Amino acid sequence: MKIVRCVFCILSFMVLSFMGYGQNCKAVSTRKDKENGIITVSGIATSKDFYSLLIQKQMSYDDTLVAPRYLLFLNAASRVKFSDSTLKTKGTFHLKLLDSSMISLDSVSFINRPLGFSSLGFKVYVNEKVVQALSLNPIVTLMVDDKLKTDFKLKEQKKQQKIAGCLLQRKA
C-alpha cells in the first residue's frame, strides 16, 4: 500500500511539473514548416496605441549548426502609406528599456500593408544579445526614426520579458 502511495505521489508531482513548465510559455506559439525544415516560435505584445510587436525566433530543426534568426516586427494601423522612396531606404528602431538604457537597431525595413489591411510594418533582424536584453529589461518606448513612437504598459512589458525568455529557452 505504501508503494502505491509513493508511486502515486511521484506521478502526481511529475504531471504538475510538466504542466507548470508549459504554462510559463503560454504567450508563445510554435509553428513547424516541414517543407523547409524551419521551426518558428513567436509571441506578440501590444502597445498603448494598439500597435502589435512580434518577437520571433526561426530555427532549423534539420541542421543544428545553422544559428537561429530573431526578428522584431511592429505592425501599426495607419491610413497613410510609405512613398516608394521610403520603402527603398532603411530606418532605425530606438528602444528605450525598463532600466532606461537605449538600444538602436539599424536596417529596419518599411512595409506597406504587411498584413493585407491599412497598416504599416517595420521589421528588423536582431542578434541573440538583443533578445537577452529584452528578457531582462523589456521595451518601455519604441521609436522608428521620426515616423512613429509608441509606449508599452507594464503588463505588456512583462509579456515581452516572458516571450523573450521563452524564445531563448526554446531549442529545435
Wavefront OBJ file of the C-alpha trace (Angstrom):
o trace
v 0.000 0.000 0.000
v 2.863 2.387 0.827
v 4.457 1.685 -2.553
v 1.236 2.572 -4.370
v 1.027 5.852 -2.428
v 4.673 6.652 -3.218
v 4.216 5.911 -6.912
v 1.031 7.998 -6.973
v 2.817 10.941 -5.292
v 5.742 10.760 -7.708
v 3.453 10.573 -10.753
v 1.376 13.492 -9.465
v 4.495 15.577 -8.936
v 5.727 14.781 -12.456
v 2.401 15.741 -14.049
v 2.264 19.026 -12.119
v 5.871 19.802 -13.043
v 5.265 19.304 -16.767
v 2.041 21.320 -16.682
v 3.772 24.153 -14.852
v 6.629 24.234 -17.371
v 4.226 24.600 -20.302
v 2.280 27.421 -18.678
v 5.356 29.633 -18.412
v 5.444 29.983 -22.200
v 1.728 30.226 -22.949
v 2.243 33.636 -24.619
v 4.376 31.952 -27.292
v 3.185 29.937 -30.281
v 5.173 27.430 -32.329
v 4.821 26.531 -35.997
v 6.712 23.846 -37.929
v 7.352 24.191 -41.655
v 8.179 20.635 -42.655
v 8.967 21.543 -46.276
v 11.726 23.979 -45.316
v 12.712 22.339 -42.018
v 12.094 25.519 -40.005
v 10.518 25.965 -36.596
v 9.088 29.424 -35.902
v 8.457 30.441 -32.299
v 6.831 33.811 -31.679
v 4.791 35.982 -29.377
v 3.028 39.342 -29.641
v 2.897 42.268 -27.224
v 0.572 45.229 -27.792
v 1.489 48.872 -27.206
v -0.717 51.565 -25.661
v -1.563 52.685 -29.213
v -2.661 49.110 -30.072
v 0.366 48.504 -32.291
v 1.485 44.877 -32.344
v 5.106 43.964 -31.658
v 6.007 40.479 -32.854
v 9.102 38.919 -31.288
v 10.109 35.853 -33.276
v 12.755 33.138 -33.480
v 13.303 30.988 -36.561
v 15.483 27.908 -36.328
v 16.260 24.865 -38.399
v 15.378 21.505 -36.917
v 17.264 19.658 -39.655
v 20.583 21.463 -39.311
v 21.516 22.417 -35.738
v 24.681 24.186 -36.965
v 22.587 26.978 -38.507
v 22.235 29.808 -35.996
v 18.669 30.859 -35.135
v 17.333 34.153 -36.524
v 15.496 36.623 -34.328
v 13.033 39.178 -35.682
v 11.260 42.225 -34.269
v 8.249 43.262 -36.340
v 5.988 46.207 -35.487
v 2.589 46.496 -37.169
v 0.929 49.900 -36.853
v -2.556 50.742 -38.121
v -2.400 53.708 -40.483
v -4.347 55.288 -43.324
v -1.208 56.641 -44.979
v 1.294 54.649 -46.992
v 5.032 54.959 -47.314
v 6.311 56.513 -50.517
v 8.346 54.357 -52.892
v 11.492 56.246 -51.922
v 10.903 55.476 -48.230
v 10.293 51.799 -48.966
v 13.723 51.569 -50.593
v 15.546 53.008 -47.569
v 16.367 51.519 -44.181
v 15.495 53.060 -40.839
v 16.376 52.640 -37.173
v 14.490 51.265 -34.173
v 15.289 53.134 -30.968
v 14.327 51.022 -27.962
v 14.136 52.566 -24.505
v 14.285 49.717 -21.998
v 12.957 49.443 -18.451
v 16.366 50.250 -16.943
v 16.431 53.493 -19.049
v 19.128 52.122 -21.373
v 18.764 52.624 -25.126
v 19.290 50.136 -27.946
v 19.439 51.325 -31.547
v 18.800 48.782 -34.270
v 19.714 49.715 -37.835
v 18.481 48.202 -41.113
v 14.774 48.431 -40.305
v 12.686 47.679 -43.403
v 9.485 49.616 -44.077
v 6.471 47.744 -45.478
v 3.089 48.968 -46.741
v 0.054 46.838 -45.881
v 2.087 43.972 -44.367
v -0.965 42.019 -43.229
v -3.252 42.971 -46.093
v -5.072 45.864 -44.450
v -4.364 49.546 -43.855
v -1.221 49.372 -41.784
v 2.485 49.998 -41.825
v 5.104 47.418 -40.996
v 8.605 47.798 -39.585
v 10.889 44.776 -39.417
v 14.443 44.192 -38.304
v 16.507 41.076 -37.673
v 18.412 41.165 -34.378
v 21.015 39.021 -32.660
v 20.545 36.916 -29.546
v 22.106 39.597 -27.311
v 19.185 41.938 -28.059
v 16.667 39.237 -27.115
v 18.658 38.541 -23.930
v 18.489 42.256 -23.095
v 14.703 42.204 -23.639
v 14.355 39.206 -21.341
v 15.949 41.250 -18.552
v 14.649 44.748 -19.385
v 11.631 44.962 -21.689
v 10.846 47.787 -24.114
v 9.133 50.764 -22.497
v 9.200 53.033 -25.569
v 9.807 52.110 -29.195
v 10.630 54.780 -31.773
v 11.124 54.341 -35.512
v 13.186 57.298 -36.769
v 10.826 60.288 -36.827
v 7.961 58.205 -38.203
v 6.472 56.583 -35.117
v 6.691 56.407 -31.328
v 4.741 54.122 -29.007
v 4.824 53.056 -25.348
v 4.076 49.741 -23.647
v 2.081 49.275 -20.441
v 3.636 47.326 -17.556
v 1.534 44.229 -18.303
v 2.792 44.163 -21.908
v 6.373 44.778 -20.737
v 6.131 41.654 -18.579
v 4.708 39.810 -21.563
v 7.722 40.901 -23.662
v 10.053 39.556 -20.976
v 8.216 36.248 -20.905
v 8.261 35.951 -24.712
v 11.980 36.770 -24.940
v 12.780 34.281 -22.155
v 10.774 31.548 -23.874
v 12.486 32.192 -27.218
v 15.890 31.909 -25.583
v 14.914 28.632 -23.860
v 13.375 27.049 -26.951
v 15.618 24.608 -28.772
v 14.955 22.898 -32.117
l 1 2 3 4 5 6 7 8 9 10 11 12 13 14 15 16 17 18 19 20 21 22 23 24 25 26 27 28 29 30 31 32 33 34 35 36 37 38 39 40 41 42 43 44 45 46 47 48 49 50 51 52 53 54 55 56 57 58 59 60 61 62 63 64 65 66 67 68 69 70 71 72 73 74 75 76 77 78 79 80 81 82 83 84 85 86 87 88 89 90 91 92 93 94 95 96 97 98 99 100 101 102 103 104 105 106 107 108 109 110 111 112 113 114 115 116 117 118 119 120 121 122 123 124 125 126 127 128 129 130 131 132 133 134 135 136 137 138 139 140 141 142 143 144 145 146 147 148 149 150 151 152 153 154 155 156 157 158 159 160 161 162 163 164 165 166 167 168 169 170 171 172
